[in-house]
Amino acid sequence: MSFIATDVLQHESDCRFTFDFSKVYWNSRLHTEHERLVRMFKPEDVVVDVFAGVGPFAIPAGRKGCAVLANDLNPVSHTYLEKNVHDNRVGVVFSLDKQRLISIQGDRPRPDVM
């Protein structure tokens, strides 16, 4: 018997996430922890998620109005993160490669300089 992994659609925190279980990390048990932290944020906060995966923390924070800098070293996760940002219509999550993420300094990030 062989198993062929395909994209799955997962709903969490009033967001939807598409990803391939065979290529990225996903842990549904972290759902309550993501929600607990996002509830603590204010819309004017800047959040940096350096292990963003496909976005289960970054996207809900962005939907709340926070500016979010998100990254993942897995290029497949990074691709799904960008797709999920687009699919959830979250305009304040900036998906960056690790060099750009580390080098950002100063005020709240702006889309025109990303």
Backbone torsions as a table, in degrees:
resi	resn	phi	psi	omega
1	MET	NA	132.3	177.6
2	SER	-117.5	154.7	-179.2
3	PHE	-121.2	127.4	177.3
4	ILE	-110.9	115.4	-179.2
5	ALA	-78.2	140.6	175.7
6	THR	-132.8	171.5	177.2
7	ASP	-62.2	139.8	174.9
8	VAL	-117.6	159.2	177.3
9	LEU	-115.8	119.7	-178.7
10	GLN	-116.5	134.0	177.0
11	HIS	-106.0	131.5	179.8
12	GLU	-159.0	138.2	176.7
13	SER	54.8	41.3	-178.2
14	ASP	57.9	26.4	176.5
15	CYS	-126.8	162.5	175.4
16	ARG	-122.2	141.9	-176.0
17	PHE	-128.8	128.3	175.9
18	THR	-107.1	136.4	177.7
19	PHE	-168.5	168.9	177.0
20	ASP	-110.0	112.7	-178.2
21	PHE	-53.8	-29.0	-176.5
22	SER	-78.2	-10.2	-174.3
23	LYS	-122.3	-13.3	-178.6
24	VAL	-135.0	165.4	178.8
25	TYR	-94.7	135.7	175.3
26	TRP	-145.0	132.1	177.9
27	ASN	-134.6	103.4	-179.0
28	SER	-64.3	-20.5	-180.0
29	ARG	-68.3	-16.9	178.7
30	LEU	-82.8	-2.4	-176.7
31	HIS	-52.8	-47.6	-177.5
32	THR	-68.4	-33.2	177.0
33	GLU	-68.2	-41.6	175.9
34	HIS	-58.4	-48.5	-179.3
35	GLU	-62.6	-40.9	-179.9
36	ARG	-59.9	-45.8	-179.4
37	LEU	-69.4	-43.0	-179.2
38	VAL	-61.8	-36.3	177.4
39	ARG	-60.9	-27.6	-178.7
40	MET	-77.3	-21.3	-175.8
41	PHE	-75.9	150.3	170.8
42	LYS	-104.3	152.3	-177.8
43	PRO	-56.4	-26.2	-178.6
44	GLU	-85.0	-1.0	-179.4
45	ASP	-73.3	151.3	171.8
46	VAL	-108.1	125.9	-177.2
47	VAL	-115.1	134.2	176.0
48	VAL	-114.7	119.9	-179.7
49	ASP	-117.0	98.0	-174.8
50	VAL	-84.9	-8.3	174.3
51	PHE	-125.6	57.7	-168.3
52	ALA	-70.9	-22.6	-175.9
53	GLY	57.7	-131.6	-179.4
54	VAL	-93.8	3.6	172.1
55	GLY	108.2	16.5	-175.3
56	PRO	-67.1	-14.6	174.9
57	PHE	-105.0	-45.5	-175.0
58	ALA	-65.4	-42.6	-175.5
59	ILE	-68.7	-46.3	175.1
60	PRO	-61.2	-35.6	176.6
61	ALA	-65.0	-40.7	177.1
62	GLY	-65.5	-38.4	177.7
63	ARG	-64.3	-27.9	178.0
64	LYS	-74.8	-14.4	178.9
65	GLY	111.3	-3.5	178.2
66	CYS	-69.9	147.7	168.4
67	ALA	-81.4	129.5	-174.8
68	VAL	-124.9	128.2	170.9
69	LEU	-103.0	119.3	-173.2
70	ALA	-127.6	144.6	-180.0
71	ASN	-152.6	155.1	168.2
72	ASP	-147.6	139.6	-179.2
73	LEU	-69.1	-25.5	178.6
74	ASN	-75.2	114.5	-178.0
75	PRO	-62.4	-27.7	177.4
76	VAL	-70.1	-42.5	175.3
77	SER	-59.9	-42.4	179.9
78	HIS	-60.2	-41.7	178.3
79	THR	-63.3	-45.4	178.2
80	TYR	-67.6	-34.1	175.8
81	LEU	-58.9	-47.7	179.4
82	GLU	-62.2	-41.0	177.4
83	LYS	-62.7	-44.6	-178.1
84	ASN	-68.6	-34.6	173.4
85	VAL	-59.8	-46.9	179.8
86	HIS	-64.4	-48.4	-176.6
87	ASP	-63.9	-30.6	-180.0
88	ASN	-91.8	2.1	177.7
89	ARG	54.1	45.9	178.5
90	VAL	-103.1	112.1	-175.5
91	GLY	-92.3	1.2	-175.6
92	VAL	-114.0	14.9	174.7
93	VAL	-102.5	120.6	-179.7
94	PHE	-106.0	111.6	-178.6
95	SER	-90.2	114.0	-172.7
96	LEU	-122.9	152.9	170.7
97	ASP	-73.5	163.3	-170.8
98	LYS	-61.0	-37.0	-179.6
99	GLN	-64.7	-44.0	179.7
100	ARG	-68.7	-37.5	179.9
101	LEU	-62.4	-44.3	-177.8
102	ILE	-70.0	-32.2	-174.0
103	SER	-84.2	-9.7	-178.1
104	ILE	-70.6	132.9	176.7
105	GLN	-139.2	165.1	172.6
106	GLY	98.4	-151.7	-173.6
107	ASP	-73.1	-177.4	178.4
108	ARG	-49.8	131.0	-178.9
109	PRO	-63.3	147.9	179.4
110	ARG	-120.2	141.5	-178.5
111	PRO	-59.4	-30.9	-176.3
112	ASP	-73.4	-12.0	177.3
113	VAL	-110.3	4.8	179.9
114	MET	-87.6	NA	NA
